[in-house]
């Protein structure tokens, strides 16, 4: 890959805990990706605006608050309304296993829960972006 993969890491909602998001952002940078971190307490609309402005290929949503079933579908809806296509959306955080199928149904490509290795996250993103750009 000649061009760097552009990733937006966002913390939707009122959750103020961002250590995990910062660790992932740094790991993705160390892996050669260009990372834009939005900071904490972002609205779905603000996140979608950053994705559009930065022409991101990947959106990583970090949620620890338990509001994932409300916030992630809203982000996905706004991406569709704004015509954002070919975006790999992943989520991470404290998300119960029983909620993962619903998130994937609305378009999330993968959900990374506590204990997922950073290497697995990096490999997933690389494979997904290569797959999407070839299709």
Buried (B, 14 or more C-beta within 10 A) or exposed (E): EEEEBBBBBBBBBEBEBBEBBBEBBBBBBEBEBBBBBBEBEBBBEBBBBBBBEBEBBBBBBBBBBBBBBEBBBBBBBBBEEEEBEEBBBBBBBBBEEEBBEEBEEBBBBBBBEEEBEBEEBBEBBBEBBEEBEEE
